[in-house]
Amino acid sequence: MQMQSGCSTVLTLFPLKSVTESFAKVIHGLSVGHLTDQVIQRSKRMILDTLGVGFLGTSTEVFHKVSEYSKIYSSNMSSTVWGRPDLRLPPTYAAFVNGVAIHSMDFDDTWHPATHPSGAVLPVLMALSEALPPSPKFSGLDLLLAFNVGIEVQGRLMHFSKEANDIPKRFHPPSVVGTLGSAAAASKILGLSMTKCQEALAIAVSHAGAPMANAATQTKPLHIGNAARHGLEAVFLAMLGLQGNKRVLDLETGFGAFYTNYSPKVLPNLDSHTWLLDQQDVAFKRFPAHLATHWVADAAVSVRKHLVTDRALLPVDHIERIVLRIPEVQYVNRPFPDSEHEARHSFQYVACTTLLDGGITVPSFYERQIHRPQVRELLGKVELEHPQDNLPSFNTLYCEISVTLKDGATFTECADTFYGHWRKPLSQEDLQEKFRANASRMLSCDTVERLIERVESLEDLEDCSVLIALLKGPSPPKMMSKSI
């Protein structure tokens, strides 16, 4: 706006609406009518896959440790720990424990820019749907809307940084954007006002963040569990009137503290809203390990065909060396992994195990498999190269494997897109088979099939309690534990 002052012109600029305010407006204002058919279909696949890997994760040591720890908390509200009908926890801790289960094997979905979007959001919505009063009922569409709000907030935040396009080096993304996605989803399903949504985001930022140093340890799954729990806690605190910086997403000293080149933008108005999930699908893993290792596995399967005679791999001592041409990702460079978590984050281990066995499965990461003499011998033959054009991005990376034999013969194969990547998505049949394989470890075959049916028709479900009831499962066998 221009104002005349004598012979000079004075410019008075109206302040731009804050980025944080625009996020709160989107969280509060999005409705079921904004959902598209493709977003509904893609998010149902994400929900089914996340439930499956969550059930599988309840068999892990890290899940058992955090569930034992969480038993010290109690409340007059409680929610189900998936697959454990004998264990109920306050909603925040049910979300925490189920979030840990989802990521305990690094088997959950992955997006671009790099993060695991579903694990921080779905446990929160399941816990709240069960713990809150039965009236009003939450429908399947309510669940789908809140879930997609939580996914959308994560994606928008990731697009504010060029650094986020690469596989992370400093902070584990789900511990950062996942915490705000959790807060956004909870804010939506609880019907918070726009002001309270803004406060919840501000509080959530102070709960966010976990360093990459804990990758490949039992602590990494806590990043997802904490994101779920802390986002929900932020919402509860906002509902009680706790206040934070209302421009927390606008500032380099706010959410920008997690990124060196943070450049936030005000979100579009609701009438022109488009979903990032409409534009960019997620990747679903076929085996439980860091996503980058899936390119390695596909390339190793291809090169193995040159090394097999009469259905058996050539003797290991016939192999002179193995060269992996991959991006430089230090926390997935583990020449001699000693634990299941290190093996899941090892280019070398996935390559050698695939060459030996022809593929990777859940048991591939058992201790006895990791320490096989043949595996250790092959690991000693692996060399890494980092071509300049092979950037550390899940959208562009490739893996080339060359195996040289003692007689001088060299066989080379390359993988630029693995089956399960968003460019080559799993079929619905294969996604369901993955769910069956994972969930059937805790649930009856009948319950597994009923869950598939419920999620497939989630948009028609009038009451989510029908879905929640299927998540409890039978009582597991007794496990040895240390009391707190």
Legacy VTK file of the C-alpha trace (Angstrom):
# vtk DataFile Version 3.0
C-alpha trace
ASCII
DATASET POLYDATA
POINTS 484 float
0.000 0.000 0.000
1.326 3.481 -0.899
0.822 6.597 1.284
1.703 10.166 0.226
3.846 12.161 2.687
4.762 15.575 1.297
6.840 15.068 -1.855
7.896 11.534 -0.900
6.156 8.215 -1.161
6.207 5.928 1.877
5.659 2.176 1.373
3.765 0.431 4.147
4.038 -3.336 3.788
1.454 -5.545 5.367
3.215 -8.431 7.149
2.975 -11.792 5.452
0.912 -14.471 7.154
3.261 -16.717 9.084
4.204 -20.170 7.831
3.179 -21.640 11.184
-0.239 -20.040 10.937
-0.712 -21.421 7.424
0.068 -24.945 8.687
-2.444 -24.569 11.508
-5.055 -23.373 9.032
-4.494 -26.418 6.807
-4.574 -28.864 9.738
-7.759 -27.336 11.102
-9.485 -26.714 7.790
-8.898 -29.812 5.665
-12.007 -31.965 5.377
-12.983 -35.358 4.034
-14.054 -33.603 0.844
-10.419 -32.707 0.146
-9.384 -36.371 -0.032
-8.861 -37.734 -3.534
-9.396 -41.321 -4.640
-5.674 -41.816 -5.199
-4.746 -40.435 -1.774
-7.296 -42.745 -0.150
-5.971 -45.788 -2.018
-2.308 -44.998 -1.332
-2.870 -44.241 2.333
-4.848 -47.469 2.843
-1.839 -49.377 1.504
0.387 -47.481 3.939
-1.931 -48.286 6.853
-2.067 -52.006 6.006
1.705 -52.260 5.630
2.339 -50.318 8.845
0.014 -52.538 10.841
1.788 -55.612 9.483
5.306 -54.519 10.332
4.009 -53.371 13.716
2.709 -56.849 14.501
5.985 -58.387 13.355
7.926 -55.911 15.499
6.269 -57.131 18.690
8.571 -60.158 18.541
11.745 -58.086 18.884
13.938 -57.515 21.900
13.693 -53.744 21.664
9.880 -53.915 21.675
9.958 -56.096 24.786
12.258 -53.650 26.577
10.143 -50.569 25.858
6.874 -52.333 26.663
8.290 -53.437 30.036
9.436 -49.863 30.689
6.051 -48.399 29.758
4.215 -50.551 32.280
5.269 -48.153 35.038
2.775 -45.594 33.654
-0.951 -45.725 34.248
-3.994 -43.579 33.565
-7.771 -43.769 33.572
-7.574 -43.901 29.771
-5.910 -46.839 28.054
-5.241 -48.174 24.574
-4.235 -51.487 23.044
-0.671 -52.567 22.404
-1.066 -54.312 19.053
-1.142 -58.067 19.313
-0.940 -57.974 23.146
-4.420 -58.199 24.686
-2.867 -58.545 28.144
-1.099 -55.179 27.890
-2.910 -51.846 27.851
-1.207 -48.486 28.330
-2.096 -44.785 28.470
-2.606 -43.514 24.897
0.753 -41.731 24.744
2.627 -44.865 25.769
0.560 -47.202 23.609
1.488 -44.925 20.690
5.133 -45.016 21.816
5.341 -48.806 22.119
3.474 -49.465 18.864
5.677 -46.903 17.098
8.796 -48.683 18.342
7.395 -52.009 17.078
6.799 -50.526 13.621
10.428 -49.436 13.227
12.105 -52.162 15.276
13.171 -54.036 12.130
13.429 -51.027 9.769
10.633 -52.631 7.733
8.275 -49.637 7.507
7.443 -47.452 4.511
9.838 -44.771 3.215
9.107 -41.540 1.369
11.046 -38.937 -0.595
12.457 -36.662 0.722
13.765 -39.339 3.046
11.613 -40.228 6.035
9.385 -43.019 7.376
6.014 -41.236 7.326
3.426 -43.695 8.679
4.994 -44.996 11.892
4.741 -41.725 13.801
1.104 -41.140 12.828
-0.901 -44.370 12.745
-0.179 -45.482 16.363
-1.413 -42.103 17.634
-4.693 -42.324 15.749
-5.288 -45.933 16.790
-4.593 -45.089 20.448
-6.876 -42.054 20.460
-9.686 -43.799 18.583
-9.790 -46.418 21.320
-9.178 -44.293 24.413
-11.621 -41.476 23.795
-15.314 -41.625 24.748
-17.416 -43.717 22.335
-19.415 -40.679 21.290
-18.898 -39.235 18.794
-17.646 -42.255 16.877
-14.626 -41.948 14.601
-15.330 -43.259 11.115
-12.870 -44.736 8.656
-12.958 -41.481 6.715
-12.130 -39.543 9.903
-9.132 -41.829 10.350
-8.031 -41.468 6.714
-8.295 -37.687 6.889
-6.287 -37.350 10.115
-3.708 -39.865 8.852
-3.214 -37.910 5.634
-2.983 -34.611 7.496
-0.126 -36.111 9.519
1.585 -37.390 6.367
1.082 -34.095 4.518
2.631 -31.983 7.286
5.748 -34.161 7.229
6.091 -33.894 3.473
5.620 -30.129 3.406
8.297 -29.649 6.060
10.742 -31.892 4.179
10.254 -29.798 1.039
11.504 -26.708 2.866
15.104 -27.940 2.734
17.433 -29.024 -0.079
19.371 -30.946 2.566
16.298 -33.121 3.138
16.472 -34.430 -0.444
19.520 -36.514 0.490
19.778 -39.500 2.794
20.312 -37.791 6.188
23.657 -37.264 7.882
22.786 -35.427 11.116
19.197 -35.944 12.318
16.945 -38.950 11.743
14.009 -37.391 9.817
11.132 -39.286 11.482
12.275 -37.937 14.842
12.013 -34.419 13.408
9.127 -34.215 10.923
7.414 -37.281 12.391
6.896 -35.527 15.718
5.057 -32.699 13.982
3.129 -35.151 11.828
1.982 -36.903 14.987
0.903 -33.585 16.509
-0.933 -32.612 13.322
-2.810 -35.918 13.075
-3.799 -35.838 16.747
-4.886 -32.201 16.454
-7.088 -33.113 13.525
-8.843 -36.130 15.028
-9.358 -34.298 18.345
-10.854 -31.287 16.545
-8.489 -28.638 17.901
-9.061 -25.005 17.030
-6.679 -23.299 14.643
-4.971 -21.532 17.558
-4.503 -24.777 19.474
-3.121 -26.468 16.321
-0.549 -23.696 16.113
0.399 -24.146 19.769
0.667 -27.937 19.348
3.134 -27.487 16.472
5.211 -25.062 18.529
5.381 -27.450 21.488
6.145 -30.413 19.213
9.236 -28.711 17.774
10.768 -28.663 21.256
10.176 -32.431 21.479
11.701 -33.183 18.068
15.063 -34.497 16.928
17.382 -37.484 17.318
20.974 -37.791 16.033
21.992 -40.266 13.335
24.715 -41.614 15.648
22.135 -44.024 17.076
21.351 -45.569 13.686
21.978 -49.332 13.581
21.359 -49.670 17.335
18.363 -50.672 19.445
17.782 -46.981 20.112
16.882 -46.107 16.513
13.355 -47.622 16.723
12.715 -45.302 19.666
12.917 -42.391 17.229
9.577 -43.426 15.695
8.012 -44.284 19.047
9.107 -40.981 20.539
7.797 -39.050 17.528
4.371 -40.621 18.048
4.385 -40.057 21.814
5.840 -36.571 21.796
3.482 -35.292 19.116
0.517 -36.540 21.111
1.908 -35.048 24.325
2.310 -31.717 22.547
-1.384 -31.788 21.633
-2.470 -32.642 25.180
-0.327 -29.785 26.521
-1.753 -27.364 23.966
-5.265 -28.389 25.025
-4.311 -27.477 28.599
-3.262 -23.993 27.471
0.524 -24.373 27.234
1.943 -21.842 24.774
4.911 -21.799 22.419
6.376 -19.570 19.749
3.617 -18.943 17.231
6.193 -18.522 14.450
8.178 -21.651 15.237
8.083 -22.942 11.635
9.134 -19.552 10.248
12.409 -19.226 12.121
15.926 -20.568 11.678
16.041 -20.788 15.460
12.748 -22.710 15.391
12.181 -25.711 13.138
15.005 -24.385 10.951
17.494 -25.478 13.627
17.327 -28.986 12.131
18.361 -27.917 8.601
21.269 -25.846 7.321
19.345 -24.402 4.355
15.833 -24.089 5.725
13.552 -22.055 3.452
9.911 -22.224 4.637
6.948 -21.089 2.566
3.363 -20.238 3.422
1.082 -23.115 2.412
-1.541 -22.561 -0.309
-5.100 -21.761 0.657
-7.469 -24.646 1.277
-9.400 -24.042 -1.939
-6.226 -24.782 -3.939
-4.838 -27.524 -1.692
-3.125 -30.492 -3.336
-1.777 -33.534 -1.501
1.883 -34.445 -1.753
0.859 -38.103 -1.563
-1.032 -37.556 -4.817
2.233 -36.504 -6.449
4.687 -38.871 -4.731
3.907 -42.434 -3.617
5.890 -44.226 -0.888
8.225 -47.233 -1.066
7.288 -50.518 0.602
10.157 -52.777 1.629
10.322 -56.477 0.748
12.784 -57.228 3.542
13.569 -55.514 6.866
16.607 -53.301 6.264
17.619 -49.753 5.327
15.998 -48.753 2.046
19.301 -48.158 0.218
20.216 -51.827 0.673
17.265 -52.819 -1.525
19.118 -51.633 -4.621
22.098 -53.721 -3.491
19.916 -56.808 -3.070
18.393 -56.481 -6.545
21.805 -56.047 -8.182
23.192 -58.994 -6.207
20.326 -61.252 -7.323
21.127 -60.399 -10.940
24.878 -60.986 -10.675
24.327 -64.228 -8.740
22.822 -65.812 -11.861
26.302 -65.744 -13.404
27.812 -67.507 -10.385
25.400 -70.398 -9.975
26.061 -73.867 -11.365
23.669 -76.750 -10.756
21.591 -74.504 -8.431
24.528 -73.917 -6.087
26.692 -70.824 -5.756
30.306 -71.160 -6.784
32.499 -71.913 -3.751
33.322 -68.721 -1.870
37.054 -69.290 -2.367
36.524 -68.978 -6.146
35.590 -65.290 -5.645
38.475 -62.835 -5.689
36.655 -59.599 -4.885
33.255 -57.894 -4.837
32.928 -54.203 -5.740
29.813 -52.229 -4.780
29.349 -48.910 -6.597
26.930 -47.052 -4.369
26.343 -43.576 -2.896
28.488 -42.508 0.020
26.228 -43.126 3.016
28.430 -43.638 6.041
25.898 -45.114 8.431
25.079 -47.901 5.947
28.790 -48.662 5.414
29.385 -51.481 7.913
32.033 -53.940 6.649
31.642 -56.507 9.460
28.306 -56.060 11.269
28.020 -57.757 14.669
24.315 -57.341 15.437
21.001 -57.540 13.623
20.676 -53.747 13.709
24.124 -53.234 12.190
23.392 -55.881 9.544
20.200 -54.052 8.549
22.385 -51.000 7.935
25.164 -52.703 5.971
25.539 -52.532 2.201
28.182 -55.228 2.530
26.108 -57.689 4.531
23.038 -57.452 2.284
25.202 -57.961 -0.815
27.036 -61.006 0.566
23.942 -62.660 2.034
22.019 -62.202 -1.219
24.893 -63.701 -3.205
24.977 -66.715 -0.873
21.254 -67.306 -0.353
19.620 -65.793 -3.430
17.563 -63.311 -1.403
16.933 -61.607 1.943
14.216 -62.546 4.431
13.394 -61.809 8.073
15.642 -64.671 9.339
18.576 -63.280 7.314
19.241 -60.933 10.244
19.294 -63.535 12.989
22.595 -63.678 14.873
23.438 -67.164 13.623
23.037 -66.006 10.014
25.175 -62.904 10.487
28.108 -64.882 11.870
28.176 -67.715 9.335
31.779 -68.421 8.246
30.884 -68.102 4.555
29.337 -64.682 5.158
32.360 -63.430 7.111
34.710 -64.701 4.406
32.745 -62.949 1.663
32.561 -59.711 3.687
36.358 -59.599 3.652
36.304 -59.482 -0.168
33.981 -56.450 -0.480
35.190 -53.035 -1.652
33.113 -49.870 -1.965
33.312 -47.258 -4.717
31.328 -44.020 -4.801
30.763 -42.773 -8.376
30.278 -39.011 -8.550
26.963 -39.383 -10.357
25.545 -41.723 -7.701
24.001 -39.229 -5.303
22.666 -40.207 -1.839
19.001 -39.720 -2.735
16.300 -42.374 -2.673
14.936 -40.842 -5.859
18.104 -41.164 -7.958
20.596 -43.626 -6.452
21.646 -46.867 -8.118
23.791 -49.853 -7.216
26.267 -51.602 -9.470
27.929 -54.841 -8.346
30.996 -56.415 -9.937
32.158 -59.868 -8.861
35.629 -60.941 -10.011
36.613 -64.607 -9.848
40.050 -66.081 -9.213
40.283 -66.995 -12.914
39.889 -63.302 -13.851
36.299 -63.408 -15.052
34.228 -60.417 -13.937
30.432 -60.186 -13.868
28.667 -56.845 -13.431
25.007 -55.966 -12.892
23.234 -52.720 -12.021
19.923 -51.882 -10.313
18.418 -48.413 -10.624
14.895 -49.161 -9.341
13.937 -52.044 -7.077
10.521 -53.684 -6.861
8.679 -51.841 -4.088
10.067 -48.385 -4.948
7.468 -45.723 -5.796
8.543 -45.970 -9.446
7.895 -49.734 -9.352
5.271 -50.223 -6.626
4.334 -53.516 -5.034
1.165 -55.007 -6.463
-1.807 -55.086 -4.116
-1.502 -58.876 -4.027
2.157 -58.725 -2.959
1.448 -56.021 -0.381
-1.245 -58.208 1.137
1.097 -61.211 1.125
3.677 -59.157 3.031
0.990 -58.219 5.552
-0.088 -61.850 5.944
3.484 -62.995 6.497
4.074 -60.321 9.135
0.745 -60.268 10.969
0.224 -64.043 11.046
3.069 -64.315 13.561
0.744 -62.723 16.121
-2.806 -63.114 14.781
-5.021 -65.965 13.622
-5.488 -66.430 9.885
-9.117 -65.374 10.240
-8.182 -62.127 12.026
-5.520 -61.370 9.419
-8.042 -61.704 6.592
-10.617 -59.612 8.423
-8.038 -56.852 8.949
-7.236 -56.852 5.246
-10.956 -56.530 4.461
-11.460 -53.713 6.995
-8.534 -51.664 5.708
-9.520 -52.302 2.082
-12.944 -50.749 2.768
-11.817 -48.240 5.375
-13.594 -45.304 3.742
-16.916 -47.154 4.272
-16.300 -48.017 7.931
-18.738 -46.187 10.207
-16.971 -46.949 13.489
-13.207 -47.460 13.859
-13.715 -49.475 17.031
-14.446 -52.435 14.750
-10.903 -52.105 13.382
-9.352 -51.541 16.809
-10.904 -54.742 18.156
-8.967 -56.774 15.577
-5.596 -55.366 16.663
-5.500 -57.035 20.079
-4.600 -60.562 19.040
-4.026 -63.587 21.301
-1.867 -63.562 24.400
1.816 -64.179 23.518
3.980 -66.768 25.260
5.638 -65.612 28.473
8.992 -63.923 27.995
11.826 -63.469 30.456
12.073 -59.833 31.584
13.883 -57.589 33.949
11.570 -55.686 36.259
11.946 -51.955 36.742
LINES 1 485
484 0 1 2 3 4 5 6 7 8 9 10 11 12 13 14 15 16 17 18 19 20 21 22 23 24 25 26 27 28 29 30 31 32 33 34 35 36 37 38 39 40 41 42 43 44 45 46 47 48 49 50 51 52 53 54 55 56 57 58 59 60 61 62 63 64 65 66 67 68 69 70 71 72 73 74 75 76 77 78 79 80 81 82 83 84 85 86 87 88 89 90 91 92 93 94 95 96 97 98 99 100 101 102 103 104 105 106 107 108 109 110 111 112 113 114 115 116 117 118 119 120 121 122 123 124 125 126 127 128 129 130 131 132 133 134 135 136 137 138 139 140 141 142 143 144 145 146 147 148 149 150 151 152 153 154 155 156 157 158 159 160 161 162 163 164 165 166 167 168 169 170 171 172 173 174 175 176 177 178 179 180 181 182 183 184 185 186 187 188 189 190 191 192 193 194 195 196 197 198 199 200 201 202 203 204 205 206 207 208 209 210 211 212 213 214 215 216 217 218 219 220 221 222 223 224 225 226 227 228 229 230 231 232 233 234 235 236 237 238 239 240 241 242 243 244 245 246 247 248 249 250 251 252 253 254 255 256 257 258 259 260 261 262 263 264 265 266 267 268 269 270 271 272 273 274 275 276 277 278 279 280 281 282 283 284 285 286 287 288 289 290 291 292 293 294 295 296 297 298 299 300 301 302 303 304 305 306 307 308 309 310 311 312 313 314 315 316 317 318 319 320 321 322 323 324 325 326 327 328 329 330 331 332 333 334 335 336 337 338 339 340 341 342 343 344 345 346 347 348 349 350 351 352 353 354 355 356 357 358 359 360 361 362 363 364 365 366 367 368 369 370 371 372 373 374 375 376 377 378 379 380 381 382 383 384 385 386 387 388 389 390 391 392 393 394 395 396 397 398 399 400 401 402 403 404 405 406 407 408 409 410 411 412 413 414 415 416 417 418 419 420 421 422 423 424 425 426 427 428 429 430 431 432 433 434 435 436 437 438 439 440 441 442 443 444 445 446 447 448 449 450 451 452 453 454 455 456 457 458 459 460 461 462 463 464 465 466 467 468 469 470 471 472 473 474 475 476 477 478 479 480 481 482 483
